[in-house]
Amino acid sequence: MSYPDALRGVSSEDVLAELDTLFATEVVPEQVAAILIEPVQGDGGFLPAPVEFMQALRALTERHGIVLIADEIQTGFGRTGKMFGFEHSHIQPDLVTVAKSLGGGLPISGVVGRTEMMQAPAPVASAAPMAAAR
């Protein structure tokens, strides 16, 4: 999928049309479990998604019962001027992935989200290996 990028001539409408085409030709929306998006694309040049795009994407996922996941691994914890990048769009994703700034240098990541989603799976725990003392 494309990412909205005015400098490269890719509008929000272009990307939403691409998604509509995908739903019409490749997969019906009812078979899509989730859409994952970086509110600020990291590897593409730190491009913030336009507000209208994020709001339209949220509306589309709600309309079709698709989980919206905001990937905040690079942008979370105040790196965009707000706690999370998605907050600039005034939307609420279903799940948010976090890492990097979460651990302050430790290899840790997490997923946070709506209560009903977070309570659905069984509890899981993990541990980071600690270097052996010499």
C-alpha positions in Angstrom: 0.0 0.0 0.0 1.1 3.6 -0.6 1.4 6.2 2.1 0.1 9.7 1.6 3.0 11.9 0.6 2.4 15.3 -1.0 6.1 15.6 -2.1 5.8 12.5 -4.2 2.3 13.3 -5.5 0.4 10.7 -3.4 -2.7 12.2 -1.9 -4.9 10.8 0.9 -7.6 10.3 -1.7 -5.1 8.2 -3.8 -4.3 5.9 -0.9 -8.0 5.5 0.1 -8.9 4.7 -3.5 -6.1 2.1 -3.6 -7.6 0.6 -0.5 -11.1 0.6 -2.1 -9.6 -1.2 -5.1 -7.9 -3.7 -2.9 -11.2 -4.5 -1.2 -13.0 -4.7 -4.6 -10.5 -7.0 -6.3 -8.3 -8.9 -3.8 -9.9 -9.3 -0.4 -13.4 -8.4 1.0 -13.2 -6.2 4.1 -14.9 -8.8 6.2 -11.8 -11.0 5.8 -9.4 -8.3 7.0 -8.5 -8.6 10.7 -6.5 -5.4 11.1 -4.9 -2.4 9.4 -1.6 -1.3 10.9 -0.3 2.2 10.2 2.5 4.4 11.4 0.9 7.8 12.1 4.3 9.2 11.2 6.0 6.9 8.6 9.6 6.4 9.8 11.5 4.7 7.0 10.0 6.8 4.3 11.4 10.1 5.5 9.4 10.8 8.7 6.2 11.7 6.9 3.2 12.5 9.1 -0.1 11.0 7.8 -2.6 13.8 7.0 -5.3 14.3 9.6 -8.0 13.8 7.0 -6.4 10.5 5.9 -6.2 9.1 9.5 -9.8 10.1 10.2 -11.0 8.5 6.9 -9.0 5.4 7.7 -10.5 5.2 11.2 -14.0 5.6 9.7 -13.4 2.9 7.1 -12.1 0.4 9.8 -15.1 1.2 12.0 -17.5 0.7 9.1 -16.1 -2.7 8.2 -15.2 -3.9 11.8 -11.5 -3.9 11.1 -9.1 -3.4 13.9 -7.0 -0.2 13.5 -3.4 -0.6 14.9 -1.2 2.5 15.3 2.5 1.6 15.2 4.0 4.1 17.6 7.4 2.3 18.0 9.3 5.3 16.6 6.9 8.1 17.3 5.5 7.3 20.7 6.2 8.9 24.1 6.3 12.5 23.1 8.5 12.4 20.0 5.8 14.3 17.9 4.9 16.9 20.5 2.1 14.7 21.9 2.3 11.5 23.8 1.4 9.5 20.6 1.5 10.5 17.0 -2.1 9.4 16.4 -3.3 12.1 18.8 -2.6 14.8 16.2 -5.4 13.3 14.1 -8.0 13.2 16.9 -8.7 9.5 16.4 -8.6 6.5 18.8 -7.0 3.3 17.4 -8.0 -0.1 18.7 -4.4 -1.1 19.5 -1.1 0.8 19.8 2.3 -0.8 19.5 5.1 0.8 21.6 8.8 0.2 22.1 12.1 2.1 21.9 11.4 5.0 24.3 9.4 2.6 26.5 12.5 0.8 27.8 15.0 3.6 28.0 17.6 1.4 26.3 16.3 -2.0 27.4 14.9 -4.3 24.7 11.2 -4.1 25.6 8.0 -3.6 23.6 4.3 -3.7 24.3 0.8 -3.4 22.9 -1.9 -1.3 24.6 -5.5 -1.0 23.6 -9.1 -1.0 24.3 -10.1 -3.0 27.3 -12.2 -5.6 25.4 -9.3 -6.3 23.1 -6.7 -6.5 25.8 -8.8 -8.9 27.9 -9.6 -11.2 25.0 -6.3 -13.3 24.9 -4.8 -15.2 27.8 -2.1 -13.4 29.8 1.4 -13.6 28.3 4.7 -12.7 29.9 8.2 -12.3 28.5 11.6 -11.5 29.9 14.7 -9.8 28.5 17.9 -11.7 29.0 20.3 -10.0 31.3 24.0 -10.0 30.5 25.9 -12.4 32.8 28.0 -10.7 35.4 31.7 -11.4 35.0 
